[in-house]
Amino acid sequence: MKHLLLGLLMVSLLGAAFAAKPAPAQPKAKAAPVIQAVSLQGTIQSIRISHGLFDGSTASAVLATEHGQYRLVIGPKSYLKKSGLMLKKGETISVNGWQREGKAKVAKVTVRDLTVDGKTYAFRGEDMKPLWEKPKAQETPRAHTMTSHQAK
């Protein structure tokens, strides 16, 4: 009986010791990036096609505006070709898209649509989903082109 009481006492003391230990600290969650809609107008300074391992080649451009330079993330080269868009250095364009808040030297803008010579080319929907991706069976297919008065 003496051993049983001593064993119970030891178990209760160990339980109290473990219960008194604070739980390990949880890692701090990163704050979600701030993304804001932007509309820009400017001149294309350069065009770049980068080649990815899995998703083909992606077109981007540097746009000079009166407020500074922006790197435009446009979309896959194949989608630009399919839409008939051929961007050229020195062209003046208008862009609607989203800018992620950050400290980069050149702000990055993900392009929703851009207008060249009065023709608007759509790349992403209002929901930011790329138009070149196939819609899921439950979704209504989205239009891939729009007129310039619909872009505003």
N, CA, C and O atoms as a DFTB+ gen file, in Angstrom:
608 C
 N C O
     1  1       0.813      -1.172       0.000
     2  2       0.000       0.000       0.000
     3  2       0.871       1.254       0.000
     4  3       0.577       2.245      -0.669
     5  1       1.938       1.176       0.765
     6  2       2.859       2.296       0.841
     7  2       3.435       2.600      -0.538
     8  3       3.574       3.764      -0.913
     9  1       3.776       1.534      -1.306
    10  2       4.343       1.716      -2.645
    11  2       3.306       2.293      -3.613
    12  3       3.638       3.094      -4.487
    13  1       2.050       1.878      -3.446
    14  2       0.982       2.382      -4.291
    15  2       0.776       3.870      -4.073
    16  3       0.635       4.626      -5.034
    17  1       0.759       4.293      -2.822
    18  2       0.607       5.719      -2.518
    19  2       1.806       6.514      -3.028
    20  3       1.654       7.616      -3.555
    21  1       2.983       5.948      -2.866
    22  2       4.191       6.624      -3.340
    23  2       4.157       6.742      -4.871
    24  3       4.546       7.772      -5.421
    25  1       3.693       5.690      -5.557
    26  2       3.577       5.707      -7.011
    27  2       2.560       6.746      -7.475
    28  3       2.808       7.471      -8.439
    29  1       1.421       6.822      -6.797
    30  2       0.400       7.810      -7.139
    31  2       0.914       9.229      -6.926
    32  3       0.632      10.133      -7.712
    33  1       1.670       9.406      -5.853
    34  2       2.246      10.718      -5.576
    35  2       3.224      11.124      -6.675
    36  3       3.235      12.276      -7.109
    37  1       4.051      10.167      -7.125
    38  2       5.026      10.457      -8.181
    39  2       4.303      10.815      -9.491
    40  3       4.681      11.761     -10.182
    41  1       3.265      10.047      -9.814
    42  2       2.516      10.306     -11.042
    43  2       1.869      11.683     -10.991
    44  3       1.898      12.420     -11.977
    45  1       1.290      12.034      -9.855
    46  2       0.642      13.347      -9.749
    47  2       1.670      14.471      -9.804
    48  3       1.403      15.524     -10.384
    49  1       2.854      14.259      -9.201
    50  2       3.899      15.290      -9.266
    51  2       4.403      15.466     -10.700
    52  3       4.609      16.597     -11.141
    53  1       4.607      14.364     -11.435
    54  2       5.051      14.451     -12.822
    55  2       3.985      15.121     -13.680
    56  3       4.306      15.945     -14.537
    57  1       2.744      14.782     -13.461
    58  2       1.645      15.396     -14.214
    59  2       1.593      16.890     -13.973
    60  3       1.377      17.660     -14.909
    61  1       1.786      17.310     -12.738
    62  2       1.770      18.740     -12.408
    63  2       2.951      19.451     -13.063
    64  3       2.822      20.590     -13.511
    65  1       4.097      18.781     -13.117
    66  2       5.280      19.394     -13.730
    67  2       5.058      19.607     -15.226
    68  3       5.396      20.662     -15.763
    69  1       4.487      18.602     -15.899
    70  2       4.221      18.750     -17.332
    71  2       3.114      19.770     -17.596
    72  3       3.170      20.512     -18.577
    73  1       2.134      19.807     -16.743
    74  2       1.028      20.756     -16.917
    75  2       1.498      22.186     -16.708
    76  3       0.924      23.101     -17.297
    77  1       2.504      22.409     -15.906
    78  2       2.991      23.750     -15.618
    79  2       3.844      24.310     -16.752
    80  3       4.043      25.522     -16.832
    81  1       4.359      23.430     -17.644
    82  2       5.188      23.891     -18.751
    83  2       4.321      24.632     -19.758
    84  3       3.258      24.138     -20.136
    85  1       4.751      25.798     -20.194
    86  2       3.963      26.507     -21.210
    87  2       4.033      25.769     -22.546
    88  3       5.029      25.115     -22.857
    89  1       2.988      25.881     -23.310
    90  2       2.949      25.263     -24.637
    91  2       3.988      25.936     -25.529
    92  3       4.257      27.128     -25.378
    93  1       4.570      25.182     -26.455
    94  2       5.565      25.798     -27.344
    95  2       4.926      26.943     -28.136
    96  3       3.764      26.874     -28.537
    97  1       5.707      27.978     -28.343
    98  2       5.209      29.152     -29.056
    99  2       4.892      28.788     -30.505
   100  3       5.664      28.092     -31.165
   101  1       3.751      29.265     -30.988
   102  2       3.355      29.048     -32.376
   103  2       4.091      30.063     -33.239
   104  3       4.260      31.216     -32.843
   105  1       4.532      29.627     -34.430
   106  2       5.192      30.604     -35.314
   107  2       4.202      31.696     -35.708
   108  3       3.016      31.443     -35.914
   109  1       4.720      32.907     -35.807
   110  2       3.869      34.032     -36.172
   111  2       3.446      33.891     -37.625
   112  3       4.264      33.617     -38.503
   113  1       2.162      34.081     -37.859
   114  2       1.649      34.019     -39.222
   115  2       2.058      35.287     -39.961
   116  3       2.020      36.387     -39.408
   117  1       2.451      35.111     -41.226
   118  2       2.805      36.269     -42.032
   119  2       1.534      37.004     -42.423
   120  3       0.511      36.391     -42.727
   121  1       1.618      38.303     -42.408
   122  2       0.468      39.104     -42.826
   123  2       0.248      38.920     -44.319
   124  3       1.200      38.845     -45.096
   125  1      -1.012      38.848     -44.709
   126  2      -1.343      38.709     -46.124
   127  2      -0.854      39.949     -46.870
   128  3      -0.970      41.065     -46.363
   129  1      -0.306      39.755     -48.074
   130  2       0.177      40.918     -48.826
   131  2      -0.987      41.831     -49.207
   132  3      -2.104      41.373     -49.450
   133  1      -0.704      43.114     -49.254
   134  2      -1.711      44.083     -49.661
   135  2      -1.673      44.180     -51.181
   136  3      -0.637      44.485     -51.771
   137  1      -2.816      43.917     -51.803
   138  2      -2.925      43.970     -53.252
   139  2      -3.951      45.027     -53.608
   140  3      -5.069      45.018     -53.093
   141  1      -3.570      45.937     -54.489
   142  2      -4.504      46.997     -54.872
   143  2      -4.648      47.059     -56.380
   144  3      -3.697      46.800     -57.118
   145  1      -5.851      47.408     -56.834
   146  2      -6.112      47.569     -58.263
   147  2      -5.440      48.852     -58.735
   148  3      -5.457      49.864     -58.034
   149  1      -4.848      48.806     -59.929
   150  2      -4.193      49.980     -60.502
   151  2      -4.561      50.112     -61.972
   152  3      -4.842      49.124     -62.650
   153  1      -4.553      51.340     -62.447
   154  2      -4.707      51.661     -63.872
   155  2      -3.523      52.536     -64.248
   156  3      -3.279      53.562     -63.613
   157  1      -2.790      52.139     -65.274
   158  2      -1.577      52.838     -65.673
   159  2      -1.623      53.169     -67.156
   160  3      -2.304      52.507     -67.938
   161  1      -0.893      54.195     -67.519
   162  2      -0.701      54.526     -68.924
   163  2       0.751      54.931     -69.079
   164  3       1.281      55.712     -68.289
   165  1       1.390      54.391     -70.109
   166  2       2.791      54.715     -70.309
   167  2       3.347      54.099     -71.570
   168  3       2.611      53.638     -72.442
   169  1       4.673      54.102     -71.645
   170  2       5.390      53.623     -72.830
   171  2       6.187      52.379     -72.465
   172  3       6.837      52.328     -71.421
   173  1       6.132      51.377     -73.336
   174  2       6.891      50.147     -73.111
   175  2       8.373      50.434     -73.300
   176  3       8.799      50.901     -74.357
   177  1       9.148      50.148     -72.264
   178  2      10.602      50.344     -72.304
   179  2      11.332      49.092     -72.774
   180  3      12.326      49.169     -73.496
   181  1      10.819      47.929     -72.348
   182  2      11.437      46.661     -72.751
   183  2      10.409      45.548     -72.615
   184  3       9.437      45.655     -71.868
   185  1      10.657      44.475     -73.362
   186  2       9.800      43.293     -73.334
   187  2      10.702      42.100     -73.059
   188  3      11.800      42.005     -73.607
   189  1      10.239      41.195     -72.215
   190  2      11.055      40.041     -71.847
   191  2      10.207      38.776     -71.899
   192  3       9.061      38.768     -71.450
   193  1      10.765      37.730     -72.436
   194  2      10.134      36.416     -72.434
   195  2      11.016      35.526     -71.561
   196  3      12.168      35.263     -71.906
   197  1      10.477      35.061     -70.429
   198  2      11.240      34.168     -69.554
   199  2      10.707      32.754     -69.722
   200  3       9.502      32.542     -69.864
   201  1      11.598      31.815     -69.704
   202  2      11.257      30.422     -69.964
   203  2      11.202      29.650     -68.652
   204  3      12.192      29.572     -67.926
   205  1      10.036      29.082     -68.353
   206  2       9.848      28.285     -67.139
   207  2      10.019      26.807     -67.425
   208  3       9.939      26.371     -68.573
   209  1      10.254      26.040     -66.373
   210  2      10.432      24.600     -66.533
   211  2       9.125      23.893     -66.883
   212  3       9.106      22.985     -67.714
   213  1       8.029      24.317     -66.241
   214  2       6.785      23.578     -66.375
   215  2       5.699      24.321     -67.144
   216  3       4.823      23.688     -67.733
   217  1       5.739      25.632     -67.151
   218  2       4.620      26.388     -67.714
   219  2       4.968      27.158     -68.983
   220  3       4.304      28.146     -69.295
   221  1       5.973      26.741     -69.710
   222  2       6.312      27.420     -70.956
   223  2       6.967      28.764     -70.719
   224  3       7.629      28.969     -69.702
   225  1       6.782      29.686     -71.660
   226  2       7.417      30.986     -71.551
   227  2       6.384      32.051     -71.200
   228  3       5.243      32.012     -71.659
   229  1       6.811      32.997     -70.380
   230  2       5.937      34.054     -69.882
   231  2       6.438      35.406     -70.351
   232  3       7.631      35.699     -70.279
   233  1       5.512      36.230     -70.835
   234  2       5.853      37.576     -71.305
   235  2       5.704      38.574     -70.168
   236  3       4.747      38.524     -69.395
   237  1       6.660      39.471     -70.084
   238  2       6.593      40.591     -69.152
   239  2       7.170      41.809     -69.875
   240  3       7.839      41.679     -70.900
   241  1       6.902      42.980     -69.330
   242  2       7.398      44.208     -69.945
   243  2       7.654      45.237     -68.857
   244  3       7.090      45.156     -67.766
   245  1       8.506      46.200     -69.163
   246  2       8.719      47.337     -68.268
   247  2       7.991      48.520     -68.893
   248  3       8.212      48.866     -70.053
   249  1       7.117      49.131     -68.094
   250  2       6.311      50.261     -68.534
   251  2       6.788      51.518     -67.820
   252  3       6.848      51.545     -66.590
   253  1       7.127      52.560     -68.576
   254  2       7.512      53.849     -67.989
   255  2       6.279      54.744     -67.968
   256  3       5.638      54.964     -68.996
   257  1       5.958      55.259     -66.780
   258  2       4.827      56.172     -66.615
   259  2       5.335      57.464     -66.001
   260  3       6.516      57.576     -65.672
   261  1       4.457      58.432     -65.846
   262  2       4.871      59.682     -65.209
   263  2       5.165      59.490     -63.721
   264  3       5.761      60.364     -63.092
   265  1       4.750      58.353     -63.154
   266  2       4.987      58.070     -61.732
   267  2       6.127      57.095     -61.495
   268  3       6.406      56.734     -60.352
   269  1       6.789      56.665     -62.558
   270  2       7.896      55.722     -62.411
   271  2       7.727      54.511     -63.306
   272  3       6.862      54.481     -64.181
   273  1       8.571      53.508     -63.073
   274  2       8.546      52.297     -63.885
   275  2       7.810      51.175     -63.170
   276  3       7.801      51.097     -61.941
   277  1       7.189      50.304     -63.972
   278  2       6.462      49.150     -63.462
   279  2       6.821      47.940     -64.309
   280  3       6.922      48.036     -65.532
   281  1       7.014      46.800     -63.652
   282  2       7.199      45.542     -64.383
   283  2       5.825      44.923     -64.528
   284  3       5.157      44.635     -63.535
   285  1       5.403      44.719     -65.766
   286  2       4.095      44.137     -66.062
   287  2       4.238      42.631     -66.240
   288  3       5.001      42.179     -67.093
   289  1       3.520      41.859     -65.453
   290  2       3.463      40.409     -65.619
   291  2       2.242      40.161     -66.491
   292  3       1.107      40.313     -66.037
   293  1       2.474      39.779     -67.744
   294  2       1.389      39.718     -68.720
   295  2       0.780      38.322     -68.790
   296  3      -0.377      38.144     -68.409
   297  1       1.511      37.348     -69.257
   298  2       0.983      35.993     -69.372
   299  2       1.826      35.158     -70.305
   300  3       2.865      35.612     -70.783
   301  1       1.384      33.931     -70.571
   302  2       2.150      33.033     -71.439
   303  2       2.279      33.575     -72.861
   304  3       1.339      34.146     -73.415
   305  1       3.444      33.384     -73.424
   306  2       3.700      33.825     -74.799
   307  2       2.686      33.217     -75.754
   308  3       2.248      33.878     -76.695
   309  1       2.310      31.969     -75.521
   310  2       1.347      31.289     -76.393
   311  2      -0.017      31.981     -76.362
   312  3      -0.704      32.035     -77.382
   313  1      -0.413      32.510     -75.200
   314  2      -1.701      33.201     -75.095
   315  2      -1.656      34.547     -75.826
   316  3      -2.630      34.938     -76.470
   317  1      -0.530      35.251     -75.726
   318  2      -0.377      36.510     -76.453
   319  2      -0.472      36.254     -77.952
   320  3      -1.151      36.982     -78.675
   321  1       0.218      35.211     -78.410
   322  2       0.213      34.876     -79.835
   323  2      -1.205      34.530     -80.289
   324  3      -1.652      34.977     -81.345
   325  1      -1.908      33.730     -79.484
   326  2      -3.280      33.322     -79.816
   327  2      -4.220      34.530     -79.879
   328  3      -5.131      34.568     -80.707
   329  1      -3.998      35.514     -79.006
   330  2      -4.856      36.705     -78.982
   331  2      -4.488      37.712     -80.069
   332  3      -5.244      38.646     -80.334
   333  1      -3.325      37.522     -80.701
   334  2      -2.893      38.425     -81.772
   335  2      -2.130      39.642     -81.278
   336  3      -1.878      40.565     -82.053
   337  1      -1.760      39.662     -80.013
   338  2      -1.043      40.808     -79.445
   339  2       0.449      40.697     -79.722
   340  3       1.084      39.690     -79.406
   341  1       0.994      41.749     -80.318
   342  2       2.433      41.837     -80.569
   343  2       2.908      43.168     -79.987
   344  3       2.834      44.200     -80.654
   345  1       3.387      43.146     -78.771
   346  2       3.874      44.373     -78.135
   347  2       5.218      44.775     -78.716
   348  3       6.037      43.931     -79.079
   349  1       5.427      46.091     -78.797
   350  2       6.688      46.610     -79.325
   351  2       7.239      47.672     -78.374
   352  3       6.487      48.433     -77.765
   353  1       8.548      47.705     -78.263
   354  2       9.212      48.736     -77.474
   355  2       8.830      50.102     -78.037
   356  3       8.843      50.301     -79.252
   357  1       8.489      51.047     -77.151
   358  2       8.131      52.401     -77.561
   359  2       6.633      52.620     -77.716
   360  3       6.194      53.762     -77.845
   361  1       5.828      51.541     -77.705
   362  2       4.374      51.683     -77.823
   363  2       3.793      52.287     -76.551
   364  3       4.272      52.029     -75.446
   365  1       2.749      53.097     -76.729
   366  2       2.012      53.638     -75.588
   367  2       0.822      52.726     -75.338
   368  3       0.058      52.424     -76.255
   369  1       0.670      52.289     -74.090
   370  2      -0.418      51.382     -73.735
   371  2      -1.091      51.839     -72.443
   372  3      -0.533      52.617     -71.669
   373  1      -2.292      51.338     -72.236
   374  2      -3.007      51.511     -70.970
   375  2      -3.163      50.133     -70.357
   376  3      -3.406      49.154     -71.063
   377  1      -3.023      50.059     -69.038
   378  2      -3.043      48.771     -68.342
   379  2      -3.953      48.856     -67.124
   380  3      -3.938      49.849     -66.397
   381  1      -4.743      47.813     -66.906
   382  2      -5.483      47.631     -65.653
   383  2      -4.959      46.344     -65.042
   384  3      -4.771      45.350     -65.743
   385  1      -4.724      46.359     -63.747
   386  2      -4.199      45.164     -63.092
   387  2      -4.133      45.333     -61.601
   388  3      -4.838      46.155     -61.015
   389  1      -3.264      44.531     -60.988
   390  2      -3.125      44.534     -59.534
   391  2      -1.659      44.668     -59.161
   392  3      -0.786      44.023     -59.741
   393  1      -1.416      45.516     -58.187
   394  2      -0.054      45.732     -57.692
   395  2       0.020      45.224     -56.267
   396  3      -0.822      45.553     -55.432
   397  1       1.030      44.422     -55.999
   398  2       1.277      43.917     -54.654
   399  2       2.218      44.891     -53.970
   400  3       3.252      45.269     -54.520
   401  1       1.845      45.292     -52.758
   402  2       2.675      46.236     -52.004
   403  2       4.013      45.575     -51.693
   404  3       4.055      44.425     -51.254
   405  1       5.091      46.292     -51.918
   406  2       6.406      45.730     -51.660
   407  2       7.483      46.788     -51.759
   408  3       7.209      47.967     -51.979
   409  1       8.715      46.339     -51.590
   410  2       9.838      47.267     -51.578
   411  2      10.760      47.074     -52.779
   412  3      11.927      47.462     -52.733
   413  1      10.249      46.485     -53.843
   414  2      11.069      46.260     -55.036
   415  2      11.403      47.592     -55.691
   416  3      10.646      48.557     -55.581
   417  1      12.551      47.638     -56.378
   418  2      12.952      48.863     -57.076
   419  2      11.949      49.214     -58.165
   420  3      11.622      50.383     -58.367
   421  1      11.459      48.181     -58.874
   422  2      10.447      48.374     -59.911
   423  2       9.203      47.620     -59.453
   424  3       9.236      46.400     -59.293
   425  1       8.103      48.350     -59.241
   426  2       6.866      47.730     -58.768
   427  2       6.341      46.739     -59.798
   428  3       6.396      46.996     -61.000
   429  1       5.834      45.608     -59.321
   430  2       5.312      44.573     -60.207
   431  2       3.793      44.683     -60.269
   432  3       3.124      44.784     -59.240
   433  1       3.257      44.663     -61.489
   434  2       1.814      44.732     -61.715
   435  2       1.396      43.505     -62.515
   436  3       1.930      43.248     -63.594
   437  1       0.448      42.755     -61.988
   438  2      -0.133      41.625     -62.711
   439  2      -1.233      42.184     -63.591
   440  3      -2.173      42.804     -63.092
   441  1      -1.128      41.973     -64.889
   442  2      -2.027      42.589     -65.866
   443  2      -3.363      41.853     -65.931
   444  3      -3.410      40.636     -66.112
   445  1      -4.459      42.623     -65.779
   446  2      -5.805      42.097     -66.036
   447  2      -6.128      42.272     -67.513
   448  3      -6.551      41.331     -68.184
   449  1      -5.921      43.499     -68.015
   450  2      -6.110      43.769     -69.437
   451  2      -5.230      44.936     -69.831
   452  3      -4.833      45.746     -68.993
   453  1      -4.929      45.010     -71.119
   454  2      -4.162      46.147     -71.614
   455  2      -4.723      46.569     -72.959
   456  3      -5.252      45.758     -73.720
   457  1      -4.593      47.866     -73.232
   458  2      -5.131      48.442     -74.460
   459  2      -3.989      49.033     -75.276
   460  3      -3.184      49.819     -74.778
   461  1      -3.942      48.628     -76.560
   462  2      -2.950      49.122     -77.515
   463  2      -3.722      49.574     -78.749
   464  3      -4.524      48.815     -79.292
   465  1      -3.487      50.801     -79.191
   466  2      -4.137      51.327     -80.396
   467  2      -5.657      51.123     -80.388
   468  3      -6.249      50.778     -81.411
   469  1      -6.279      51.339     -79.229
   470  2      -7.732      51.243     -79.120
   471  2      -8.285      49.841     -78.987
   472  3      -9.495      49.673     -78.835
   473  1      -7.431      48.823     -79.041
   474  2      -7.892      47.442     -78.892
   475  2      -7.461      46.906     -77.525
   476  3      -6.297      47.010     -77.136
   477  1      -8.429      46.331     -76.808
   478  2      -8.155      45.817     -75.465
   479  2      -8.003      44.303     -75.497
   480  3      -8.796      43.592     -76.115
   481  1      -6.960      43.826     -74.812
   482  2      -6.664      42.400     -74.703
   483  2      -6.819      42.010     -73.234
   484  3      -6.196      42.614     -72.360
   485  1      -7.648      41.003     -72.963
   486  2      -7.897      40.557     -71.593
   487  2      -7.005      39.367     -71.256
   488  3      -6.816      38.471     -72.079
   489  1      -6.457      39.363     -70.038
   490  2      -5.582      38.282     -69.582
   491  2      -6.084      37.586     -68.334
   492  3      -5.841      36.395     -68.139
   493  1      -6.783      38.327     -67.490
   494  2      -7.315      37.757     -66.251
   495  2      -8.696      38.340     -66.007
   496  3      -9.016      39.441     -66.454
   497  1      -9.511      37.572     -65.284
   498  2     -10.836      38.044     -64.926
   499  2     -10.780      38.938     -63.697
   500  3      -9.716      39.136     -63.110
   501  1     -11.924      39.474     -63.315
   502  2     -12.015      40.313     -62.109
   503  2     -11.562      39.543     -60.870
   504  3     -11.104      40.135     -59.893
   505  1     -11.697      38.217     -60.923
   506  2     -11.306      37.350     -59.807
   507  2      -9.815      37.025     -59.815
   508  3      -9.353      36.228     -58.998
   509  1      -9.058      37.630     -60.729
   510  2      -7.615      37.458     -60.897
   511  2      -7.223      36.127     -61.528
   512  3      -6.034      35.836     -61.662
   513  1      -8.204      35.316     -61.919
   514  2      -7.889      34.022     -62.530
   515  2      -7.485      34.228     -63.987
   516  3      -8.135      34.979     -64.715
   517  1      -6.414      33.565     -64.411
   518  2      -5.967      33.687     -65.798
   519  2      -7.012      33.159     -66.776
   520  3      -7.625      32.117     -66.543
   521  1      -7.206      33.882     -67.860
   522  2      -8.179      33.478     -68.866
   523  2      -7.677      32.335     -69.735
   524  3      -8.475      31.679     -70.404
   525  1      -6.363      32.081     -69.740
   526  2      -5.827      31.001     -70.560
   527  2      -6.017      29.644     -69.894
   528  3      -5.856      28.614     -70.549
   529  1      -6.354      29.620     -68.612
   530  2      -6.614      28.346     -67.949
   531  2      -8.025      27.888     -68.279
   532  3      -8.947      28.699     -68.370
   533  1      -8.186      26.594     -68.456
   534  2      -9.500      26.054     -68.785
   535  2     -10.411      26.172     -67.571
   536  3     -10.002      25.824     -66.463
   537  1     -11.651      26.661     -67.756
   538  2     -12.570      26.734     -66.617
   539  2     -12.977      25.331     -66.174
   540  3     -13.051      24.406     -66.983
   541  1     -13.238      25.192     -64.880
   542  2     -13.698      23.912     -64.348
   543  2     -15.111      23.653     -64.856
   544  3     -15.798      24.583     -65.279
   545  1     -15.541      22.417     -64.819
   546  2     -16.836      22.016     -65.375
   547  2     -17.993      22.830     -64.794
   548  3     -18.972      23.076     -65.499
   549  1     -17.911      23.253     -63.531
   550  2     -19.004      23.977     -62.879
   551  2     -19.014      25.453     -63.234
   552  3     -20.035      26.120     -63.065
   553  1     -17.899      25.976     -63.723
   554  2     -17.796      27.399     -64.010
   555  2     -18.330      27.715     -65.401
   556  3     -18.293      26.878     -66.303
   557  1     -18.817      28.914     -65.555
   558  2     -19.237      29.401     -66.865
   559  2     -17.993      29.861     -67.600
   560  3     -17.197      30.602     -67.023
   561  1     -17.787      29.457     -68.851
   562  2     -16.592      29.907     -69.583
   563  2     -16.559      31.431     -69.674
   564  3     -17.593      32.080     -69.833
   565  1     -15.347      31.992     -69.570
   566  2     -15.182      33.440     -69.627
   567  2     -14.760      33.862     -71.018
   568  3     -14.088      33.119     -71.733
   569  1     -15.159      35.054     -71.391
   570  2     -14.767      35.593     -72.695
   571  2     -13.297      35.963     -72.662
   572  3     -12.786      36.405     -71.632
   573  1     -12.610      35.784     -73.792
   574  2     -11.180      36.062     -73.857
   575  2     -10.860      37.395     -74.513
   576  3      -9.704      37.818     -74.516
   577  1     -11.844      38.049     -75.057
   578  2     -11.610      39.354     -75.666
   579  2     -12.667      40.314     -75.174
   580  3     -13.748      39.892     -74.762
   581  1     -12.371      41.590     -75.210
   582  2     -13.352      42.602     -74.831
   583  2     -13.085      43.841     -75.649
   584  3     -11.973      44.041     -76.137
   585  1     -14.084      44.664     -75.800
   586  2     -13.884      45.923     -76.493
   587  2     -13.347      46.947     -75.510
   588  3     -13.488      46.769     -74.300
   589  1     -12.744      48.001     -75.997
   590  2     -12.116      48.969     -75.104
   591  2     -13.108      49.650     -74.178
   592  3     -12.722      50.044     -73.077
   593  1     -14.371      49.811     -74.570
   594  2     -15.318      50.449     -73.668
   595  2     -15.736      49.513     -72.535
   596  3     -16.250      49.989     -71.523
   597  1     -15.535      48.201     -72.667
   598  2     -15.840      47.276     -71.601
   599  2     -14.724      47.217     -70.564
   600  3     -14.960      46.791     -69.433
   601  1     -13.533      47.628     -70.919
   602  2     -12.387      47.542     -70.016
   603  2     -12.469      48.527     -68.889
   604  3     -11.868      48.286     -67.842
   605  1     -13.164      49.605     -69.032
   606  2     -13.217      50.647     -68.005
   607  2     -14.156      50.307     -66.893
   608  3     -14.309      51.088     -65.954
